[in-house]
Structure formats: structure tokens, C-alpha cells
């Protein structure tokens, strides 16, 4: 498997402070490195330094996306909330669904 970047590298890539990341950042980085290794079938870094930079940036971008989407995982699985007022119950879509379905 390709080397897993550090949280410090992720912070440098995104421009967000390293202290703002939770422990899930390490998991997101490992997942991204594994995904890249599986998809590209490349277990080692290439010899060309420009390609190494490209590979690292791709892994960091994937890790950032995984990290940022993690808090919304529950809403993606169950996009509707039920609400009861008195004896009347109904389901309404969550904010995540409304934002996703909004045009533009």
C-alpha cells in the first residue's frame, strides 16, 4: 500500500489548522491511501518526483473529502426526519437533502 500521509500534511494541503482535526482524520487518510492503491493498482510511489506530488495530492484530496463528509453520513443513510405534533405524525426531509436537491 502507498504511504499514508500525516494529519500535518493534510492541514498543509487544506490550509486548515492541524488542531482543528479530530481523530477521524487519521482514518480518512488511511482510507484514502487504500482507495488510491486499490483503484490504481499501484502499491508503491513512482520514481518521477512530479508524479509523486500528484499522487500525494490526490490522496490528500480524497482524505479531505472523506473527512468533511463524515459528519453527514447519518443524514445520507436516513434523509428523512419524522416529527409528531399531537396525534399527527409526518416525515420531512433533512437540511442535507434539501441542500443536495437544490439546483445550481
C-alpha positions as CSV (number, residue, x, y, z in Angstrom):
1,X,0.0,0.0,0.0
2,X,1.1,3.6,-0.6
3,X,2.4,5.5,2.4
4,X,-0.4,7.2,4.4
5,X,0.1,11.0,4.7
6,X,0.0,12.6,8.1
7,X,-2.5,15.0,9.6
8,X,0.1,17.7,9.4
9,X,0.3,17.1,5.6
10,X,-3.5,17.2,5.3
11,X,-3.5,20.5,7.3
12,X,-0.9,22.0,5.0
13,X,-2.8,20.8,1.9
14,X,-6.2,22.2,3.0
15,X,-4.9,25.3,4.8
16,X,-6.9,24.5,7.9
17,X,-5.1,24.3,11.3
18,X,-3.9,20.8,12.4
19,X,-5.5,21.3,15.8
20,X,-9.0,21.5,14.2
21,X,-8.9,17.9,13.0
22,X,-10.5,15.1,15.1
23,X,-9.0,11.6,15.4
24,X,-11.1,10.6,12.4
25,X,-8.6,12.4,10.2
26,X,-6.1,9.5,10.6
27,X,-8.8,7.1,9.5
28,X,-9.7,9.3,6.5
29,X,-6.1,9.4,5.4
30,X,-5.7,5.6,5.7
31,X,-8.9,5.1,3.7
32,X,-7.8,7.5,1.0
33,X,-4.4,5.8,0.6
34,X,-6.0,2.4,0.5
35,X,-8.6,3.5,-2.0
36,X,-5.9,5.1,-4.3
37,X,-3.8,1.9,-4.0
38,X,-6.8,-0.3,-5.0
39,X,-8.1,1.8,-7.8
40,X,-4.7,2.5,-9.4
41,X,-3.2,-0.9,-8.5
42,X,0.0,0.9,-7.6
43,X,1.4,-0.3,-4.3
44,X,4.5,1.9,-4.4
45,X,5.3,5.5,-5.2
46,X,6.5,6.2,-8.7
47,X,10.1,7.3,-9.5
48,X,9.2,10.7,-11.0
49,X,9.0,13.4,-8.4
50,X,6.2,15.3,-10.2
51,X,4.1,12.1,-10.3
52,X,4.8,11.5,-6.5
53,X,3.5,15.0,-5.8
54,X,0.4,14.3,-8.0
55,X,-0.2,11.0,-6.1
56,X,0.1,12.6,-2.7
57,X,-2.2,15.5,-3.7
58,X,-4.8,13.0,-4.9
59,X,-4.7,11.0,-1.7
60,X,-4.9,14.2,0.4
61,X,-7.8,15.5,-1.7
62,X,-9.7,12.1,-1.2
63,X,-8.9,12.2,2.5
64,X,-10.2,15.7,2.9
65,X,-13.5,14.8,1.1
66,X,-13.9,11.7,3.3
67,X,-13.2,13.7,6.4
68,X,-15.6,16.5,5.5
69,X,-18.5,14.2,4.6
70,X,-18.2,12.0,7.7
71,X,-20.5,14.2,9.9
72,X,-23.3,13.9,7.3
73,X,-23.2,10.1,7.0
74,X,-26.2,9.5,9.2
75,X,-28.3,12.0,7.2
76,X,-27.3,10.3,3.9
77,X,-28.5,6.9,5.2
78,X,-31.7,8.3,6.6
79,X,-32.5,11.5,4.8
80,X,-35.9,12.0,6.4
81,X,-36.8,13.0,9.9
82,X,-40.1,12.1,11.5
83,X,-42.0,14.6,13.6
84,X,-45.1,14.3,15.7
85,X,-47.4,17.1,16.7
86,X,-50.1,15.9,18.9
87,X,-51.6,12.8,17.2
88,X,-50.3,13.8,13.8
89,X,-47.0,12.3,12.5
90,X,-45.2,13.2,9.3
91,X,-41.8,12.9,7.7
92,X,-39.8,15.8,6.4
93,X,-36.6,15.9,4.5
94,X,-33.5,16.9,6.4
95,X,-31.4,20.0,5.6
96,X,-28.8,17.8,3.8
97,X,-31.4,16.5,1.4
98,X,-32.8,20.0,0.6
99,X,-29.3,21.4,0.0
100,X,-28.4,18.4,-2.2
101,X,-31.6,18.7,-4.3
102,X,-31.4,22.5,-4.7
103,X,-30.5,23.5,-8.3
104,X,-27.3,25.4,-9.0
